[in-house]
Amino acid sequence: MLWLRSIIYYSLTALIALFIGAIGGAAWGLGFALLVVSLACLFHIFNLHRLHHWLENPQVDNVPGSFMLWQEVFDQIYAEVRKQKKAKERLAGTLDRFLSAAEALPDGVVILDDNDRIEWCNPASCEHLSLNRKLDMGQPITHLLRYPSLRDYLKEQDFSHPVIIRISRPSEQTLSAQVVPFDSTRKLLLSRDITQLERVQTVHRDFVANVSHELRTPLTVVGGFIETMIDMPSSDAKTRETHLQLMYEQTQRMQRLVEDLLTLSKLESGAQVREEEVDIPQLMQLLRTEANGLSQGRHTVEIGRLDRPRLIGNHDELHSALGNLVSNAIRYTPPGGTITIGWEKRDDAVCFTCRDTGIGIAPEHIPRLTERFYRVDRGRSRNTGGTGLGLAIVKHILHRHQAHMLITSELGKGSEFAVKFPPARVIE
């Protein structure tokens, strides 16, 4: 121990001084003692100077060295400095990881001081709030924001709920922003892009409204006929038969709608299906037979080009999707028109094509044809038995087969629906 060694050192010095005094007299003993004390003082002053010099720029690599008592002091200083350096490195590593995580967040994070000046922000916040990380540090955020609703939110100091910001340029975007105080003076401004969430909520509301509307009409018709039959129990057989036939048609319409909804729900769930080699010539003949049955001789249904490449996929889903395109062509082509289906090799891929000489589709409607319940002509679609979900189902089936659909049309001349399948699914 340091204090014990010091006592031993000075005790030995005193004993030597007494021994010299006993031999050479008191003057010699006193002189020796003064000499030793002077040298010890110089030694301590020198090491104190070295310690003071090191403390002006303390580095673990240049801790002074010495001997005797001061060596132990410097060794303990070195050990403590090294320990603090490692702790500092661990803390710096933790901070770096925290900052890297904050930088990578898709949500915006801005640290504000008690005067709402920016202390730090991540890239997402710069994108959301149009901030500049180099120029805006230390600036009051209220001077930099373009959105009055967010400025008012910060000034009112009521942070119990988020504020919604709607941006129209350069593209439509919706942000949710909220302030979270995290100590007595600082606070976090958090921002999140909720554009997609709002779109999903809008689609959900529209979907519920459309389903309700689609079911309301047939239910009203069926309910009306039932009420009529109750009020007029003595109506003639022909009238009852007419009412029952109309009720049957409306219940069939509701059944088709429910079946399409269940199909769409199954496709959207992402459930895996068995894939196999699809016999394309057989499928094309089946589509033609079904089209002739639906047309009942009112149209000419032809198989045009029929190349031989086969396809890997799910037969039932492909039958449903391609059959839907063909049945749409029958429904929207006047009697006497022609529907031509084909299977063509294009580069490394293959395409299913369905051409008709029907009424055609205006260009503004084409991008929305695969939306649920979207109809170009609502009255005509219902009269032809459509549920408004057919092309939405087609879109999901094609997506599961990594295929995409190209629609070209001209009013009064007809349309072509071309489905292109990727090379990975083609078997030569």
C-alpha positions as CSV (number, residue, x, y, z in Angstrom):
1,M,0.0,0.0,0.0
2,L,1.2,3.5,-0.8
3,W,1.0,5.0,2.7
4,L,2.7,2.0,4.3
5,R,5.6,2.2,1.8
6,S,5.9,5.9,2.5
7,I,6.2,5.3,6.3
8,I,8.8,2.6,5.7
9,Y,10.8,4.9,3.4
10,Y,10.9,7.8,5.8
11,S,11.6,5.5,8.8
12,L,14.6,4.0,7.1
13,T,15.8,7.6,6.3
14,A,15.5,8.5,9.9
15,L,17.3,5.4,11.1
16,I,20.2,6.0,8.7
17,A,20.4,9.7,9.9
18,L,20.5,8.5,13.6
19,F,23.2,6.0,12.7
20,I,25.4,8.6,11.0
21,G,24.8,11.0,13.9
22,A,25.9,8.3,16.4
23,I,29.1,7.7,14.4
24,G,30.0,11.1,13.1
25,G,28.2,13.4,15.5
26,A,24.8,15.2,15.5
27,A,25.9,17.6,12.7
28,W,26.6,14.9,10.3
29,G,23.3,13.1,11.1
30,L,21.3,16.3,10.7
31,G,23.1,17.2,7.5
32,F,22.3,13.8,6.0
33,A,18.7,14.1,7.0
34,L,18.4,17.6,5.4
35,L,20.0,16.3,2.2
36,V,17.6,13.4,1.9
37,V,14.6,15.6,2.6
38,S,15.8,18.1,0.0
39,L,16.3,15.5,-2.6
40,A,12.9,14.0,-1.8
41,C,11.2,17.4,-2.1
42,L,12.9,18.0,-5.5
43,F,11.8,14.6,-6.6
44,H,8.2,15.3,-5.6
45,I,8.2,18.8,-7.2
46,F,9.6,17.3,-10.4
47,N,6.9,14.6,-10.6
48,L,4.2,17.1,-9.6
49,H,5.4,19.3,-12.5
50,R,5.2,16.3,-14.9
51,L,1.7,15.4,-13.6
52,H,0.5,19.1,-14.0
53,H,1.9,19.1,-17.6
54,W,0.2,15.9,-18.4
55,L,-3.2,17.1,-17.0
56,E,-3.1,20.0,-19.4
57,N,-3.5,17.4,-22.3
58,P,-4.4,14.1,-20.7
59,Q,-3.8,11.2,-23.1
60,V,-3.7,7.6,-22.2
61,D,-0.6,7.0,-24.4
62,N,1.6,9.6,-22.7
63,V,1.0,9.1,-19.0
64,P,4.4,9.9,-17.3
65,G,6.6,7.2,-15.8
66,S,8.7,7.3,-12.6
67,F,9.8,5.1,-9.8
68,M,9.2,4.4,-6.2
69,L,6.0,6.1,-4.8
70,W,5.2,8.1,-8.0
71,Q,5.4,5.0,-10.2
72,E,2.4,3.7,-8.3
73,V,0.6,7.0,-8.6
74,F,1.2,7.1,-12.4
75,D,0.2,3.5,-12.7
76,Q,-3.1,4.1,-11.0
77,I,-3.7,7.2,-13.2
78,Y,-2.9,5.2,-16.3
79,A,-5.3,2.4,-15.3
80,E,-8.1,4.9,-14.5
81,V,-7.6,6.8,-17.8
82,R,-7.6,3.6,-19.8
83,K,-10.8,2.5,-18.1
84,Q,-12.4,5.8,-18.9
85,K,-11.2,5.7,-22.5
86,K,-12.8,2.3,-23.0
87,A,-16.0,3.5,-21.3
88,K,-16.0,6.5,-23.6
89,E,-15.5,4.3,-26.7
90,R,-18.4,2.1,-25.7
91,L,-20.6,5.1,-25.1
92,A,-19.5,6.6,-28.5
93,G,-20.3,3.2,-30.2
94,T,-23.7,3.1,-28.6
95,L,-24.4,6.7,-29.6
96,D,-23.2,6.0,-33.2
97,R,-25.6,3.0,-33.4
98,F,-28.4,5.1,-32.0
99,L,-27.8,7.9,-34.5
100,S,-27.5,5.4,-37.4
101,A,-30.8,3.9,-36.4
102,A,-32.4,7.3,-36.2
103,E,-31.0,8.2,-39.6
104,A,-32.5,5.1,-41.1
105,L,-36.0,5.6,-39.7
106,P,-38.7,6.1,-42.3
107,D,-40.4,8.5,-39.9
108,G,-39.0,12.1,-39.4
109,V,-37.3,13.0,-36.2
110,V,-36.4,16.6,-35.2
111,I,-34.8,17.5,-31.8
112,L,-35.9,21.0,-30.7
113,D,-34.6,23.1,-27.8
114,D,-36.7,25.2,-25.4
115,N,-36.9,27.9,-28.1
116,D,-37.9,25.5,-30.9
117,R,-34.5,25.7,-32.5
118,I,-33.3,22.7,-34.4
119,E,-30.6,20.7,-32.7
120,W,-30.7,17.6,-34.9
121,C,-32.8,16.1,-37.6
122,N,-32.8,12.9,-39.7
123,P,-33.1,12.6,-43.5
124,A,-36.8,11.6,-43.4
125,S,-37.7,14.8,-41.5
126,C,-35.8,16.9,-44.1
127,E,-37.9,15.2,-46.8
128,H,-41.2,15.6,-45.0
129,L,-40.7,19.2,-43.8
130,S,-38.3,20.5,-46.5
131,L,-35.4,21.1,-44.1
132,N,-31.7,21.5,-44.9
133,R,-29.5,19.7,-42.4
134,K,-26.5,21.9,-43.2
135,L,-28.2,25.3,-43.2
136,D,-31.0,25.0,-40.8
137,M,-29.2,23.7,-37.6
138,G,-29.8,26.2,-34.8
139,Q,-32.7,28.0,-36.6
140,P,-36.2,28.3,-35.1
141,I,-38.2,25.7,-36.9
142,T,-41.3,28.0,-37.0
143,H,-39.3,30.3,-39.3
144,L,-38.6,27.4,-41.7
145,L,-42.0,25.6,-42.0
146,R,-44.1,26.0,-45.0
147,Y,-47.2,24.5,-43.4
148,P,-49.4,27.0,-41.4
149,S,-51.2,24.1,-39.6
150,L,-47.9,22.8,-38.2
151,R,-46.7,26.3,-37.2
152,D,-50.0,26.9,-35.3
153,Y,-49.7,23.5,-33.7
154,L,-46.2,24.4,-32.3
155,K,-47.4,27.8,-31.1
156,E,-50.5,26.5,-29.3
157,Q,-48.4,24.0,-27.3
158,D,-51.2,21.4,-27.2
159,F,-49.4,18.2,-28.1
160,S,-52.0,15.7,-26.9
161,H,-52.9,14.8,-30.5
162,P,-51.1,14.8,-33.8
163,V,-51.7,17.4,-36.6
164,I,-52.5,16.3,-40.1
165,I,-50.7,18.1,-43.0
166,R,-51.9,17.8,-46.6
167,I,-49.4,18.6,-49.3
168,S,-50.5,19.0,-53.0
169,R,-47.1,19.7,-54.6
170,P,-45.0,18.1,-56.2
171,S,-47.4,15.2,-55.5
172,E,-50.3,14.6,-53.2
173,Q,-49.1,13.6,-49.8
174,T,-50.5,13.4,-46.3
175,L,-48.3,13.7,-43.2
176,S,-49.0,13.2,-39.5
177,A,-46.9,15.3,-37.1
178,Q,-46.7,15.2,-33.3
179,V,-44.5,16.8,-30.7
180,V,-43.2,14.7,-27.7
181,P,-41.5,16.5,-24.8
182,F,-38.6,14.3,-23.5
183,D,-37.1,16.5,-20.8
184,S,-37.7,19.8,-19.1
185,T,-36.5,21.9,-22.1
186,R,-36.3,19.7,-25.2
187,K,-38.8,18.0,-27.4
188,L,-39.1,15.7,-30.4
189,L,-41.0,16.6,-33.5
190,L,-42.1,13.3,-35.1
191,S,-43.5,13.2,-38.7
192,R,-44.9,10.2,-40.6
193,D,-46.1,9.8,-44.1
194,I,-49.7,8.4,-43.9
195,T,-50.5,8.9,-47.6
196,Q,-50.8,5.1,-48.2
197,L,-52.8,4.6,-45.0
198,E,-55.3,7.2,-46.0
199,R,-55.6,5.6,-49.5
200,V,-56.3,2.2,-47.9
201,Q,-58.9,3.7,-45.6
202,T,-60.5,5.5,-48.6
203,V,-60.5,2.2,-50.6
204,H,-62.1,0.5,-47.6
205,R,-64.8,3.1,-47.2
206,D,-65.5,3.0,-51.0
207,F,-65.5,-0.8,-51.0
208,V,-68.1,-1.0,-48.1
209,A,-70.2,1.7,-49.8
210,N,-70.1,-0.1,-53.2
211,V,-70.9,-3.5,-51.7
212,S,-73.8,-2.0,-49.8
213,H,-75.0,-0.3,-53.0
214,E,-74.7,-3.5,-55.1
215,L,-76.6,-5.5,-52.5
216,R,-79.3,-2.9,-51.8
217,T,-80.8,-3.0,-55.3
218,P,-81.5,-6.7,-55.6
219,L,-82.6,-6.9,-52.0
220,T,-85.0,-4.1,-52.6
221,V,-86.4,-5.8,-55.7
222,V,-86.7,-9.2,-53.9
223,G,-88.3,-7.6,-50.9
224,G,-90.7,-5.6,-53.1
225,F,-91.9,-8.7,-54.9
226,I,-92.3,-10.7,-51.7
227,E,-94.4,-7.8,-50.3
228,T,-96.5,-7.8,-53.4
229,M,-97.1,-11.5,-53.2
230,I,-98.1,-11.2,-49.6
231,D,-100.5,-8.3,-50.3
232,M,-101.9,-10.1,-53.4
233,P,-102.1,-13.8,-52.6
234,S,-104.8,-14.4,-55.2
235,S,-102.6,-13.1,-58.2
236,D,-102.7,-15.3,-61.3
237,A,-100.0,-18.0,-61.9
238,K,-98.4,-16.0,-64.7
239,T,-97.8,-13.0,-62.5
240,R,-96.4,-15.1,-59.7
241,E,-94.1,-16.9,-62.2
242,T,-92.9,-13.5,-63.5
243,H,-92.2,-12.3,-60.0
244,L,-90.4,-15.5,-59.0
245,Q,-88.3,-15.4,-62.1
246,L,-87.2,-11.8,-61.4
247,M,-86.6,-12.7,-57.7
248,Y,-84.4,-15.6,-58.9
249,E,-82.4,-13.4,-61.2
250,Q,-81.7,-10.9,-58.4
251,T,-80.7,-13.7,-56.0
252,Q,-78.4,-15.0,-58.7
253,R,-76.9,-11.6,-59.0
254,M,-76.3,-11.4,-55.3
255,Q,-74.8,-14.9,-55.3
256,R,-72.3,-13.9,-58.1
257,L,-71.3,-10.9,-56.2
258,V,-70.7,-12.9,-53.0
259,E,-68.7,-15.5,-55.0
260,D,-66.6,-12.8,-56.6
261,L,-66.0,-11.2,-53.2
262,L,-64.8,-14.5,-51.8
263,T,-62.6,-15.1,-54.8
264,L,-61.0,-11.6,-54.5
265,S,-60.5,-12.1,-50.7
266,K,-58.8,-15.5,-51.3
267,L,-56.5,-13.9,-53.9
268,E,-55.6,-11.0,-51.7
269,S,-54.7,-13.3,-48.8
270,G,-51.7,-14.5,-50.8
271,A,-52.6,-18.2,-50.2
272,Q,-50.2,-20.5,-52.2
273,V,-51.7,-22.6,-55.0
274,R,-50.4,-25.6,-56.9
275,E,-48.6,-24.7,-60.2
276,E,-48.4,-27.1,-63.1
277,E,-47.8,-27.2,-66.8
278,V,-50.9,-25.7,-68.5
279,D,-52.1,-27.2,-71.7
280,I,-52.6,-24.0,-73.7
281,P,-54.4,-25.5,-76.8
282,Q,-56.9,-27.3,-74.6
283,L,-57.4,-24.1,-72.5
284,M,-58.0,-22.0,-75.7
285,Q,-60.6,-24.5,-77.0
286,L,-62.3,-24.4,-73.6
287,L,-62.4,-20.6,-73.7
288,R,-63.9,-20.7,-77.2
289,T,-66.5,-23.2,-76.2
290,E,-67.6,-21.2,-73.2
291,A,-67.7,-18.0,-75.3
292,N,-69.9,-19.6,-77.9
293,G,-72.2,-20.8,-75.1
294,L,-72.4,-17.3,-73.6
295,S,-72.9,-15.7,-77.0
296,Q,-75.6,-18.2,-78.1
297,G,-74.7,-17.7,-81.7
298,R,-74.9,-13.9,-81.7
299,H,-71.1,-13.5,-82.3
300,T,-68.3,-15.1,-84.2
301,V,-65.7,-16.5,-81.8
302,E,-62.3,-17.4,-83.4
303,I,-59.0,-18.7,-82.3
304,G,-56.4,-16.7,-84.2
305,R,-52.7,-17.3,-83.9
306,L,-51.9,-20.3,-81.6
307,D,-48.2,-20.7,-81.0
308,R,-47.0,-23.7,-79.1
309,P,-45.1,-22.4,-76.1
310,R,-46.6,-23.9,-72.9
311,L,-46.9,-22.1,-69.5
312,I,-46.2,-22.9,-65.9
313,G,-49.1,-21.7,-63.7
314,N,-52.3,-22.6,-62.0
315,H,-54.9,-23.9,-64.5
316,D,-58.0,-22.8,-62.6
317,E,-56.8,-19.3,-61.9
318,L,-55.7,-18.8,-65.5
319,H,-59.0,-20.2,-66.8
320,S,-60.8,-17.7,-64.5
321,A,-58.8,-14.7,-65.5
322,L,-58.6,-15.3,-69.3
323,G,-62.2,-16.5,-69.4
324,N,-63.3,-13.2,-67.7
325,L,-61.6,-11.2,-70.5
326,V,-63.4,-13.3,-73.1
327,S,-66.8,-13.0,-71.4
328,N,-66.4,-9.2,-71.2
329,A,-65.7,-9.1,-74.9
330,I,-68.9,-11.0,-75.6
331,R,-70.9,-8.8,-73.3
332,Y,-69.7,-5.5,-74.8
333,T,-69.7,-6.5,-78.5
334,P,-73.0,-6.0,-80.3
335,P,-74.5,-9.0,-82.1
336,G,-72.8,-9.9,-85.3
337,G,-69.4,-8.8,-84.0
338,T,-66.2,-10.9,-83.8
339,I,-64.1,-12.0,-80.9
340,T,-60.6,-13.4,-81.6
341,I,-58.4,-15.0,-79.0
342,G,-54.8,-16.0,-79.5
343,W,-51.6,-17.3,-77.9
344,E,-48.6,-15.5,-79.4
345,K,-44.9,-15.8,-78.8
346,R,-43.3,-12.3,-78.5
347,D,-39.5,-12.3,-77.9
348,D,-38.8,-14.5,-74.9
349,A,-42.3,-14.1,-73.5
350,V,-45.8,-15.2,-74.6
351,C,-49.0,-13.2,-74.8
352,F,-52.7,-14.1,-74.5
353,T,-54.7,-11.8,-76.7
354,C,-58.5,-11.1,-76.8
355,R,-59.6,-8.8,-79.6
356,D,-63.2,-7.7,-80.2
357,T,-65.2,-5.5,-82.5
358,G,-67.2,-4.0,-79.7
359,I,-68.2,-0.6,-78.5
360,G,-64.7,0.3,-77.4
361,I,-63.5,2.2,-74.2
362,A,-62.7,5.9,-73.9
363,P,-59.0,6.5,-73.0
364,E,-59.8,8.2,-69.6
365,H,-61.5,5.0,-68.4
366,I,-58.7,2.5,-69.2
367,P,-56.3,3.2,-66.2
368,R,-59.2,2.5,-63.8
369,L,-60.7,-0.6,-65.3
370,T,-59.1,-3.0,-62.8
371,E,-60.5,-1.0,-59.8
372,R,-63.1,-2.7,-57.7
373,F,-66.7,-1.8,-58.8
374,Y,-65.4,0.6,-61.5
375,R,-67.8,0.6,-64.4
376,V,-67.6,2.6,-67.6
377,D,-71.4,2.3,-68.0
378,R,-73.1,1.2,-64.8
379,G,-76.4,0.5,-66.3
380,R,-75.1,-1.6,-69.1
381,S,-72.8,-3.5,-66.8
382,R,-75.6,-4.6,-64.5
383,N,-77.8,-5.5,-67.4
384,T,-75.1,-7.8,-68.8
385,G,-74.7,-9.5,-65.4
386,G,-71.4,-8.0,-64.3
387,T,-70.5,-7.6,-60.6
388,G,-67.9,-4.9,-61.2
389,L,-65.2,-7.2,-59.7
390,G,-64.1,-9.2,-62.7
391,L,-61.1,-7.2,-63.8
392,A,-60.0,-6.7,-60.2
393,I,-59.9,-10.5,-59.9
394,V,-58.0,-10.7,-63.3
395,K,-55.4,-8.2,-62.0
396,H,-54.7,-10.2,-58.9
397,I,-54.4,-13.5,-60.7
398,L,-52.0,-12.0,-63.3
399,H,-49.9,-10.4,-60.4
400,R,-49.6,-13.9,-58.9
401,H,-48.3,-15.1,-62.2
402,Q,-45.9,-12.1,-62.6
403,A,-47.9,-11.1,-65.8
404,H,-49.1,-7.7,-66.8
405,M,-52.0,-6.6,-69.0
406,L,-52.0,-4.0,-71.8
407,I,-55.3,-2.6,-72.9
408,T,-55.8,-0.7,-76.2
409,S,-59.1,0.4,-77.4
410,E,-60.9,2.8,-79.8
411,L,-64.5,3.9,-79.4
412,G,-66.8,2.3,-82.0
413,K,-64.1,0.0,-83.3
414,G,-63.3,-2.4,-80.5
415,S,-60.6,-3.3,-77.9
416,E,-57.7,-5.6,-77.4
417,F,-56.6,-7.1,-74.0
418,A,-53.1,-8.5,-74.2
419,V,-51.7,-10.4,-71.2
420,K,-47.9,-10.9,-71.3
421,F,-46.3,-13.7,-69.2
422,P,-42.6,-13.5,-68.2
423,P,-40.0,-15.8,-69.8
424,A,-39.5,-17.7,-66.5
425,R,-42.9,-19.2,-66.9
426,V,-42.6,-20.2,-70.6
427,I,-41.8,-23.8,-71.6
428,E,-40.6,-24.2,-75.2
